Amino acid sequence: MRVLTIAVIPGDGIGPDVVRAATRVLACAGEKHRLRFEYKEFDWGAEHFFAHGKMMPPNALELLQPFDAILLGAVGHPDIPDNITLNGLLLPIRRGFDQYANVRPATLYEGVESPLKGYGPGDIDMVVVRENTEGEYAQIGGFLYHRTPDEIAVQTSVFTRQGVERVVRFAFELAALRGGKKKVASITKSNAQGYSMVLWDRAFHSVAADFPEIATESLLVDAAAMAFVGRPESFDVVVASNLFGDILSDLSAIVTGSIGLAASANLDPLRRFPSLFEPVHGSAPDIAGKGIANPVGAILSAAMMLDHLEEADAAASVRGAALSVLAQGHVRTPDLGGESTTEQVAQAVAAAV
């Protein structure tokens, strides 16, 4: 029996509820596939900030380093500015563990209705690969004349040739493995950002030359946003900068039915450090404590974790169970038009495993 050590950060809002659902399903998959999960829970997030003035302790990365993977629920609180929550927990983990590839699949599943007319199960099936450690989220800059009428803010984006090339190469390798359309779309804005995005374009075309069997497309981000709505079926793998990938992956979640279904992986593809897996939806303070959050995004994130840990059969069991519950349509949370609770969905998926 293989033992997998998982650092769990339930976090804020609906985070603890969806993480509890995911670990419940993982327990069933473990019994089926001879896996044992050893969890260590870290109570970092908003409550830690209120108590200590920081989202997590200074030695957080040292504490997380020994684990096989990290499972996170959500981070965010109405009483803490979002820039503090993001820069106090998620971004330090992503950068500290060089999780440079953020992978966000978006598929229209059976039993789920897209807000776009004319699309059925499987018609939309894409993956957004987001550069995850530099770009617009580099947090280089500062204030001058802070909090005065003459205040100045400077925010500097940082794009390195190495950083762009490695995430673009990851996207091409993923397109080759997916076996679908075998196409990579690059999202840019080089008409307006004449340095960073021009570097991105050149790096993309350089890497593309190593993958002649993969079709390519390059779109300005505004055109890409329209295409995600107007022709989402045309996309396979999409690669974008930190900011553009963040925005477009949320859009891809909406056109495939609900952000509550969206899973993600923050990967160190070289496996030097633990990778982090989390649902896309955030802490959702408007429904926190009501027990109606959709746990499928967290459950599918757990399946991505199993894939990364090279437990493909267990991952397939978790993913298949979640999709079978969606397809049957009897148990679904309010975001999908149902009346089921988080616990009821978790119970149904666990039983399906």
N, C-alpha and C positions, 0 to 999 in steps of 0.2 A: 504494500500500500504506500503510495506516494504522499508525503506530507507537504502542503503548501502553506507558507507563512504569509499572512495578509495583514497589512496595516490598515485599519479602518478609521476614517475620519467622518463620522456622521454629519457633523457641521450644524447648520442652522435651518430654521423653517421646516420644510417638508423633508429635509435631508435624512434625519434619523428614521422616519417612516419608510422611505424608499430603500434605504440601506438594509433595514430589518427585513424587508421583503426579498431583497436580492440574496442575503445570506441564508434565508429560509430555503430558497430555491437551490442555492449552491449545496446545502446540506443534502438534499435529495439527489442531486447529481453526484455528490461524493459517494453516497451509498451505492449508487448504481455503477460507478466507474472506479471504485476502489481508490478514492482520494480522501484525505483527511485535511480539513482546513483548520489551521491554528491562527486565531485572530488576536490582535492586540488593538484595543480601541484607544484613540487619542481624542480628548475632549477639547479640541481646538476650534476656534471660530469666534462668534460674537460673544458668548459668555466668557470665554477666556480673555477677550479684549476688555470687557467690562471689569473683570477682576484684576487684570495685569497690565492693561494698556497696550497689549500686543495680541495679534491674532493667533500666534503660536510662539513657543519659547525660542530663544536664540539658538539652541542646539537641536532644533527640529529635524534638520536634514541628517544629522548624526544618528538620531533616534530611528529615522525611517530607513536608513541605508541598508540594514541587514535583511529587510523583508523581500520576499519574492515579488510583491506587487502592492499597490496602494489602491484602496477602494474608497471613494469619496462621495458623500451625499450631495451637499450643496453648501455654499457659503454666501452670506449676505444678511443684513438686518436693517430695518427701516431707520434705526437710530444711529447707524454708522455709515458715513459716506462710502459709496461703492469703490472709490479709488483706494480707500484704506483697506477694505476687505480683500480686494483683488491683489494689491501690492503687498499685503501683509501675510498672505498664505499661498494662493495658487501660483502667482508668478515666481516667487522665490523657489518653489518646488520645481516648476517647469524648467527654470534656468539652472538651478543648482544641480539637477539631475540630467541636464542636457536633453530634455524630452522635446526634441526639435520637430517632431512630426505629430500634429494633432489630427486625428482621423475621425471623421464624422459621417457615417453612412446615412443615406436617406432613401428609403424604399417604400413604395406604396404597397402595403400588405393587404392580403385578402381579409375582408371584413372591415376594412378602414376606408372611409370615403375622403377623397381629396376635395378641397374647395374649388378646384379647377374642373370644369365640365369635360366629360368625355374620356376620363382616365380611369382605367381599371387596374386590378392587382398586377404588379410587376411592370406596368407601363413606365413608371418612374423608378429608376434604380441607379443612383449615383453615390459617389463618395467624395466629400470635400476634404482635401488634405491642406491643412493650414500650417504655415510656418509658425513655430510656437515659441521661439526664444529671442527674437530680435525684432527688426522692422519697426512698426509704429508703436509697439509696446515696450521699447527699450528703456523707457523712463530716464531719458537723459534730457536735462533742461532745468528750468527753475523760474522763480519769480523775482522781479525787481519792483521796488516800491510796493511790497506786498500789502494787500488790503487797503490801499489808498485809491483815490480817484485816478491816479496816474499809473496804476498797476500795469505791469508788462509780464506776460507769460511766454516762455520759449519752450517748445517741445520739439526735440530732435529725433527723427527716425534714423535708425541705423541698419543699413543693408550691407552685408559682406558677400563677396563672391562665393566663398565657401558655404555660408549659411543658405544662400539661395540655391546653389547647385545641389547640395545634399538633399534638401526637401523636394526639389524638382525630380531628382533621380529616384527618390523614394516613390513619388507619384507614378513615374513611368514603370517602375518595377511592380507596383501594385496593379496597374492597368494590365500588365502582361500576365499576372497571376489570376486576375478576375475572370478572364476568358470571355468577356462580354463583347462590347463594342470595340475594345482595344483602342481607346481614344483618351487623350489628355487635353483638357482645356486649361490654358493659363489665363489668370485674371490680372489685369494690369491697369495702369492709368498714366502711361508714359507720354500722352499728349500734354498733360499738365505737370506731372512730376518728372522733370527732364533729367534727373540724375538717378534717383533710387529705382524708379520703374524702368528706366532705360537699361540699367544694369540687370534688373530682373529679366527683361526681354532677351538680352544677349545671352544670359546664363541659360535661360529656357531653350533657346534655339541651339545652343552648344550641346546641351545634354540630349535634346531630341535627336541629334545626329547619331547618337549611339543606339537609338531604338527605331530603326527604319520601318519596322512592322507596326508601330503604333501611330495612329493618325493624330494630328494635333490641330488645335484651334487656339487663337489668342484673341481675347475680348477685353475691351475697356470695362471697368467695373459697373458703370451705369448700364451699358448694353447687356452685361451678364445678368444684372438684376432683372431686366426685362425678359431675357431669354429663359431664366429660371421659371418665370410665370408663363411665357408664351410658347416655349418649346422644351419643357423639362425632360422630355423623353430622349432628347438628343445628347444628353450628357452621360458620361461614364465616370471618369476620374477628373476632378477639378482641383487645381493647385493654385493657392493664393497666398498673399502676404498675411501677416498676423491679423490686421484690421479687416481686410477684405474677406478673409476666410471666416472670421468671426461673424460678420454680418450675413454673408451669403449662406453659411451653414444653418443659421437660424431660419432663413427664408426657405431653404430646402426642407427643413423639418415641417414647416407650415404647409407647404404644397403637398407633402406626403401624409397629412392628416392631423398631426398634433405634435407640439414640441415635447409633450409628455412621453412620446415614443422614441425620442432621439437619444442615442447612445454616443459615447465618445471615448477615445483612448488618447492619452498623452504619452507618446512612445519615445524611449531611447532605443532606436533600432539596433544599436550596437550592443545592447544588453549589459552595459557597464553599471547601470543604476536601476533601481526599481521604477517601473512605469506606473502611471496613475490612470485610473479608469473612473469615469463619472458620467451621470446623465447630464444633458445639456440644459435642462429646464431652470436651474437656479433654485433659490430658496423659497420662491413663491409665497411671500408673507401674507398675501390675501387669502390663501387657503390653509395656511399653517395651523396645525392643531385640529383640523376638521376631519382628518382621516379619509380624505377623498382624493389624494394625490395619485396620479398614475405612476405605478412602480415599474412599468414595462421598460422605460428608458434605463433605469438602474439595472434591471434584470438583464437586458441586452448588453449593457456595459460589462456586467459580470461575465457574460458569454465571450465578449471581446477579450477580457482578461484571461479566460481559460485558453482561448486561441493563442494569445501571446505566450502563455506558459506551456505551450505545445501539448495541450490536452484537447485535441480536436474533437474526439468523440464526446467528451463531457460538454464541450462548447456547443456541439450540434444538438445535444439533448436539451440544454437550457434554451437555446434559440428556437428549436423546433416546438418545444412546449409552449413558449410565449406566443409564437405565431399561431399555433393551433387554437389557443384560447381566443386570440383576436379573430381568427377565421370563424369560429363558432358563434361569436357575437352575443353570447348569453351573459357574460361577465365583463363589464366594461365600466370605466370611471366616467364622471360627468364630462370631461373634456372630449370624450368620444361619443357623447350623447346618451350615456348610460346612467345608472344610479348605484353602481357597485362601489364598495369601499376599497381602500388600498389593501386591507387585510384579505378581503374576498378575492381580489385579483391574485394576490400572492398565493393564497390557498389553492386556487384553480391551477395556476402554473406549476406549483409544486406537485400537485396531484398528477398533472400531465407528464411531468418528468418521470 
